[in-house]
Amino acid sequence: MIQDHKGRARRLTALGAASVAAFSLLLASPASASADTVGVSIPKDESPHNASREWYYYTGHLSGVDSKGKRHDYGFEQVFFRNQIQYPSLSGYAGNLSVTDLTNDRFKWEAKAAGMPDTIPSDGGYDIAVDDWNMSGKSGSYKLGGGFQDGSYKLNLNLSQSTPPALHGNYTGVRGLLDYAQWGQSYYYSYTNLKTSGTVYDHGEAIKVTGQSWFDHQYGDFKSAYGRWDWFSIQLTNGSQYMVYLISDKTGLVRRAGTMVKPDGSTVDLDPSKVSMTPVGSWTSPATKLTYTSGWKVKVPGGQFTVTPQRKDQEVAWPDAPGGAYWEGASTVTGTINDCKVSGQSYVEITTPDTLF
């Protein structure tokens, strides 16, 4: 399935062709954090888990110069969602790939799905492939690749980070365990500062690119609920990064969380009472008629960011996603932290009240 908008859930899909259950949040009971619960261990916990919900999620910002000397800038998302059926012999994998071509004002996305056994490397890490889409690696060194069926864009990237991953949350004293209130808990870590290089094949032309990417890995068991979220990955030019996550149900905001990652890779949990988001605009999709917030003021301890989408239409209008669509887009960042001006880039994921599931 391809969509191309000229000028881009966690998302889940029904895997009918693979004869596996539809992705949803209507899953098993929440994970319990007992005294012997351990946090995230790398590279062991990079492999697929005996857990009902899991996703491997890359976003990034790339730039390069073509054979004529013209600069090209891109944003990208590549993700695999995993729905456990019978661990480890069968799981449903659903993938999304999107490219935001900022130079030519284009946005394209595609979805793929398959049922297959989990690959669990003996030395940790992961190796996932659905058709020609793939991602693999461990311990801060990764590869990913994938392209669209019509040949318009294809990615072949190498990603690396020397500092340790950021472990989000400290629920019941367990580092890397994030509380989702009535939805249960999720183990959650990120590589927030991945140096990225490789090739973008842009309508047949190979463009060498470099840039910065972000990787999220979440896994666990979630009980059924209705919810939506606003998620921000913020990468500042001063070498620090922020993850901000706000979750709502039909009654309003129920959970907020965040992590600040220092240039040396050490982390600080953000005080939830000092984390907030205020929309500054909106955008209505001509494809789905859904209205998304567009442009955001994000407050964190010590200051505030203004996050601005680099293209209004970065909607993934995927019928198999909860509610039928979500918005995932490359954005810019300006702001002030501790009385110092800051700037950078962001990827933002937004759902709407109409996509509550």
C-alpha positions as CSV (number, residue, x, y, z in Angstrom):
1,M,0.0,0.0,0.0
2,I,1.5,3.3,-1.1
3,Q,0.5,6.9,-0.7
4,D,2.3,9.9,-2.3
5,H,1.4,13.5,-1.3
6,K,3.3,16.1,-3.4
7,G,3.6,19.9,-2.6
8,R,3.5,12.0,6.0
9,A,0.3,4.8,16.8
10,R,1.8,3.6,17.5
11,R,0.3,2.1,14.3
12,L,-0.9,-1.4,14.0
13,T,-2.3,-3.5,11.2
14,A,-4.6,-6.4,10.5
15,L,-2.4,-9.1,9.1
16,G,-5.0,-11.0,7.2
17,A,-2.7,-12.4,4.6
18,A,-0.5,-13.8,7.3
19,S,-3.5,-15.2,9.2
20,V,-2.6,-13.4,12.5
21,A,-4.6,-11.2,14.8
22,A,-5.1,-7.5,14.2
23,F,-2.7,-5.2,16.1
24,S,-4.5,-3.2,18.8
25,L,-4.1,-2.1,22.4
26,L,-6.6,-4.8,23.4
27,L,-3.9,-7.1,24.7
28,A,-2.9,-9.1,27.7
29,S,-2.7,-8.0,31.3
30,P,-0.2,-5.3,32.3
31,A,3.3,-6.3,33.3
32,S,3.8,-6.4,37.1
33,A,7.0,-4.8,38.5
34,S,7.9,-7.1,41.3
35,A,11.0,-6.9,43.5
36,D,12.9,-9.2,41.2
37,T,12.0,-7.3,38.0
38,V,15.1,-6.1,36.1
39,G,15.4,-3.2,33.7
40,V,16.8,-3.1,30.2
41,S,20.0,-5.0,29.4
42,I,21.8,-4.3,26.2
43,P,22.2,-6.3,23.9
44,K,20.0,-9.0,25.3
45,D,16.9,-6.9,25.5
46,E,17.3,-5.7,21.9
47,S,16.0,-9.1,20.8
48,P,12.2,-9.9,20.4
49,H,10.6,-10.6,23.7
50,N,8.0,-12.9,25.1
51,A,5.6,-10.0,25.3
52,S,2.4,-9.1,23.5
53,R,3.5,-5.6,22.4
54,E,6.7,-4.6,20.8
55,W,8.1,-2.1,18.3
56,Y,11.4,-1.2,16.7
57,Y,11.2,2.4,15.5
58,Y,13.7,4.7,13.6
59,T,13.2,8.3,12.6
60,G,15.9,10.6,11.2
61,H,17.1,13.7,9.4
62,L,19.4,13.3,6.3
63,S,21.1,15.6,3.8
64,G,23.3,15.1,0.8
65,V,24.4,16.5,-2.5
66,D,23.5,15.1,-5.9
67,S,25.7,14.7,-9.0
68,K,24.8,18.3,-10.1
69,G,25.8,19.8,-6.8
70,K,22.2,20.3,-5.5
71,R,21.5,19.8,-1.8
72,H,18.8,17.4,-0.8
73,D,17.2,17.2,2.7
74,Y,15.0,14.3,3.9
75,G,13.2,13.0,6.9
76,F,12.4,9.3,7.3
77,E,10.6,6.9,9.5
78,Q,11.1,3.1,9.4
79,V,9.3,1.0,12.0
80,F,8.3,-2.6,12.6
81,F,5.5,-3.4,15.0
82,R,5.5,-6.9,16.4
83,N,2.4,-8.7,17.7
84,Q,3.2,-12.0,19.4
85,I,1.2,-15.0,18.4
86,Q,3.3,-18.0,19.7
87,Y,6.7,-17.0,21.0
88,P,9.1,-17.5,19.3
89,S,7.6,-19.6,16.5
90,L,5.1,-17.0,15.1
91,S,4.6,-13.3,15.4
92,G,2.9,-10.7,13.2
93,Y,5.2,-8.0,11.9
94,A,3.8,-4.8,10.4
95,G,6.0,-2.1,8.9
96,N,5.7,1.5,7.9
97,L,8.2,3.4,5.8
98,S,7.9,7.1,5.1
99,V,10.1,9.7,3.4
100,T,9.7,13.4,3.6
101,D,11.5,15.0,0.7
102,L,12.0,18.5,1.9
103,T,13.8,19.7,-1.2
104,N,11.0,18.7,-3.6
105,D,8.1,19.1,-1.2
106,R,7.0,15.5,-1.4
107,F,5.8,13.0,1.2
108,K,5.4,9.3,0.6
109,W,4.6,6.3,2.8
110,E,4.1,2.6,2.4
111,A,3.0,-0.3,4.7
112,K,3.9,-4.0,4.7
113,A,3.1,-7.0,6.9
114,A,4.0,-10.6,7.4
115,G,3.6,-13.5,9.8
116,M,6.9,-15.2,10.6
117,P,9.1,-16.7,13.4
118,D,11.0,-14.4,15.6
119,T,14.8,-14.2,14.9
120,I,16.6,-14.2,18.3
121,P,20.4,-13.9,17.8
122,S,22.4,-15.9,20.3
123,D,24.5,-12.8,21.2
124,G,21.6,-10.4,21.4
125,G,20.4,-7.7,19.1
126,Y,17.9,-8.1,16.3
127,D,17.6,-8.9,12.6
128,I,14.1,-8.2,11.2
129,A,13.1,-8.3,7.5
130,V,9.8,-8.2,5.7
131,D,10.4,-8.5,2.0
132,D,13.2,-6.0,1.1
133,W,12.6,-3.9,4.3
134,N,15.2,-4.7,7.0
135,M,16.8,-3.5,10.2
136,S,19.5,-5.2,12.2
137,G,22.3,-4.7,14.7
138,K,23.1,-4.4,18.4
139,S,24.8,-2.3,21.1
140,G,24.6,1.0,19.2
141,S,25.6,-0.2,15.7
142,Y,22.7,-0.8,13.2
143,K,21.8,-1.1,9.6
144,L,18.4,-0.5,7.9
145,G,17.1,-0.5,4.4
146,G,13.9,-0.3,2.5
147,G,12.3,1.3,-0.5
148,F,8.9,1.9,-2.2
149,Q,7.5,-0.4,-4.7
150,D,7.5,2.2,-7.4
151,G,11.2,2.8,-7.0
152,S,10.8,6.5,-6.1
153,Y,12.8,6.4,-2.9
154,K,15.0,3.7,-1.3
155,L,17.1,3.9,1.9
156,N,20.4,2.1,2.7
157,L,21.7,3.4,6.0
158,N,24.3,2.7,8.7
159,L,23.7,4.1,12.2
160,S,26.0,4.2,15.3
161,Q,26.2,5.8,18.7
162,S,29.0,5.5,21.2
163,T,27.1,6.6,24.3
164,P,24.7,4.2,26.1
165,P,21.0,4.1,25.4
166,A,18.6,6.3,27.3
167,L,16.3,4.3,29.7
168,H,13.0,6.0,30.1
169,G,11.0,5.7,33.3
170,N,11.7,4.4,36.7
171,Y,8.5,2.7,37.7
172,T,8.7,1.0,41.1
173,G,12.5,1.7,41.0
174,V,13.1,-0.2,37.7
175,R,15.1,1.8,35.2
176,G,13.6,1.6,31.7
177,L,10.1,0.8,32.9
178,L,7.5,3.5,32.0
179,D,4.1,3.6,33.7
180,Y,1.2,4.0,31.3
181,A,-1.4,4.5,34.1
182,Q,-4.5,2.4,33.3
183,W,-2.8,0.8,30.3
184,G,-0.1,-1.0,32.2
185,Q,3.7,-0.5,31.8
186,S,6.2,-0.6,29.0
187,Y,9.9,-1.2,28.9
188,Y,11.3,1.6,26.9
189,Y,14.8,2.7,25.8
190,S,16.1,4.9,23.0
191,Y,19.3,5.6,21.1
192,T,18.8,9.3,20.7
193,N,21.9,10.5,18.9
194,L,22.7,8.0,16.1
195,K,25.3,9.2,13.6
196,T,23.9,8.2,10.3
197,S,25.4,7.7,6.8
198,G,24.5,5.9,3.7
199,T,22.6,6.3,0.4
200,V,19.1,7.6,-0.5
201,Y,18.1,6.5,-4.0
202,D,15.9,9.4,-5.1
203,H,14.0,8.5,-8.3
204,G,17.0,6.4,-9.4
205,E,19.8,8.8,-8.4
206,A,22.1,7.6,-5.6
207,I,22.7,10.5,-3.2
208,K,25.2,9.9,-0.4
209,V,23.7,11.3,2.8
210,T,24.7,11.9,6.4
211,G,22.6,12.9,9.4
212,Q,21.2,12.2,12.8
213,S,18.7,9.5,13.7
214,W,16.7,8.3,16.7
215,F,15.8,4.8,17.6
216,D,13.0,3.7,20.0
217,H,12.4,0.2,21.3
218,Q,9.3,-0.6,23.5
219,Y,8.0,-3.9,24.7
220,G,5.6,-5.3,27.3
221,D,2.0,-6.3,28.0
222,F,-0.7,-3.7,27.9
223,K,-4.3,-4.1,29.1
224,S,-7.1,-2.8,26.9
225,A,-7.9,0.9,27.1
226,Y,-8.8,3.9,24.9
227,G,-5.9,6.3,24.4
228,R,-4.1,8.7,22.2
229,W,-0.7,10.4,22.4
230,D,1.6,13.2,21.5
231,W,5.3,12.2,21.2
232,F,8.4,14.4,20.6
233,S,12.0,13.4,20.0
234,I,14.1,16.6,20.2
235,Q,17.7,16.7,19.1
236,L,19.5,20.0,20.0
237,T,22.6,21.4,18.3
238,N,24.2,21.7,21.8
239,G,24.4,17.9,22.0
240,S,21.5,17.2,24.3
241,Q,18.2,15.4,23.4
242,Y,14.7,15.3,24.9
243,M,12.0,12.7,24.8
244,V,8.5,14.0,25.7
245,Y,5.4,11.8,25.8
246,L,1.9,12.8,26.7
247,I,-0.9,10.2,26.8
248,S,-4.6,11.0,26.9
249,D,-7.9,9.1,27.2
250,K,-11.4,10.3,26.3
251,T,-11.5,12.3,29.6
252,G,-8.2,14.2,28.9
253,L,-4.5,14.0,29.7
254,V,-3.7,11.1,32.1
255,R,0.1,10.7,31.9
256,R,3.1,12.8,30.9
257,A,6.7,11.6,30.9
258,G,10.0,12.8,29.6
259,T,13.8,12.3,29.6
260,M,16.6,14.7,29.0
261,V,19.8,13.1,27.6
262,K,23.0,15.0,28.2
263,P,25.8,15.1,25.6
264,D,27.7,12.4,27.5
265,G,24.7,10.1,27.4
266,S,23.7,10.4,31.0
267,T,20.0,11.0,31.6
268,V,17.6,13.0,33.8
269,D,14.0,12.1,34.3
270,L,11.8,15.1,33.7
271,D,9.4,16.2,36.5
272,P,6.0,15.3,35.0
273,S,4.4,18.3,36.6
274,K,6.7,20.6,34.6
275,V,6.1,18.9,31.2
276,S,3.3,20.2,29.0
277,M,2.4,20.8,25.4
278,T,0.2,23.6,23.9
279,P,-0.8,23.4,20.2
280,V,-0.3,26.7,18.2
281,G,-2.1,25.6,15.1
282,S,-3.9,22.9,13.3
283,W,-4.0,21.1,9.9
284,T,-6.9,19.1,8.4
285,S,-6.0,16.2,6.1
286,P,-7.7,16.3,2.7
287,A,-7.3,12.5,2.6
288,T,-9.0,11.5,5.9
289,K,-10.6,14.8,7.0
290,L,-8.9,14.3,10.4
291,T,-7.7,17.5,12.1
292,Y,-4.3,17.3,13.8
293,T,-2.5,19.9,15.9
294,S,0.3,21.5,13.9
295,G,3.0,23.4,15.6
296,W,3.6,23.1,19.4
297,K,4.9,24.8,22.5
298,V,6.6,22.1,24.6
299,K,7.5,23.1,28.2
300,V,10.1,21.1,30.1
301,P,12.0,21.9,33.3
302,G,14.1,24.9,32.7
303,G,12.5,26.2,29.6
304,Q,10.3,25.8,26.5
305,F,10.6,24.6,22.9
306,T,8.8,25.8,19.8
307,V,8.4,22.8,17.5
308,T,7.4,23.6,13.9
309,P,6.5,21.0,11.2
310,Q,8.7,21.2,8.1
311,R,5.7,20.1,6.0
312,K,2.1,20.3,7.0
313,D,1.1,17.0,5.3
314,Q,3.1,14.2,6.9
315,E,0.1,12.0,7.6
316,V,0.2,8.2,7.3
317,A,-3.4,7.6,6.2
318,W,-3.2,3.9,6.8
319,P,-6.6,2.2,7.0
320,D,-5.3,-0.6,9.2
321,A,-4.0,1.8,11.8
322,P,-6.1,2.5,14.9
323,G,-8.6,5.2,13.8
324,G,-7.2,4.9,10.2
325,A,-4.3,7.4,10.4
326,Y,-1.6,9.1,12.4
327,W,0.8,12.1,11.7
328,E,4.5,11.5,11.9
329,G,6.7,14.3,10.7
330,A,10.1,16.1,10.5
331,S,10.1,19.4,12.4
332,T,12.4,22.1,13.5
333,V,13.1,23.3,17.1
334,T,13.9,26.7,18.7
335,G,13.6,27.7,22.3
336,T,15.3,28.6,25.6
337,I,16.7,26.3,28.2
338,N,18.1,27.7,31.4
339,D,18.1,31.2,29.8
340,C,20.2,30.0,26.8
341,K,18.8,30.0,23.3
342,V,18.7,26.5,21.7
343,S,17.8,25.1,18.3
344,G,17.6,21.7,16.7
345,Q,15.4,19.2,15.0
346,S,12.5,16.9,16.0
347,Y,10.3,14.1,14.9
348,V,6.8,14.4,16.1
349,E,4.0,11.7,16.3
350,I,0.5,12.9,16.8
351,T,-2.9,11.1,16.9
352,T,-6.2,12.8,17.2
353,P,-9.3,12.4,19.4
354,D,-10.9,10.7,16.4
355,T,-8.3,8.0,16.4
356,L,-8.8,6.9,20.0
357,F,-8.7,3.2,20.2
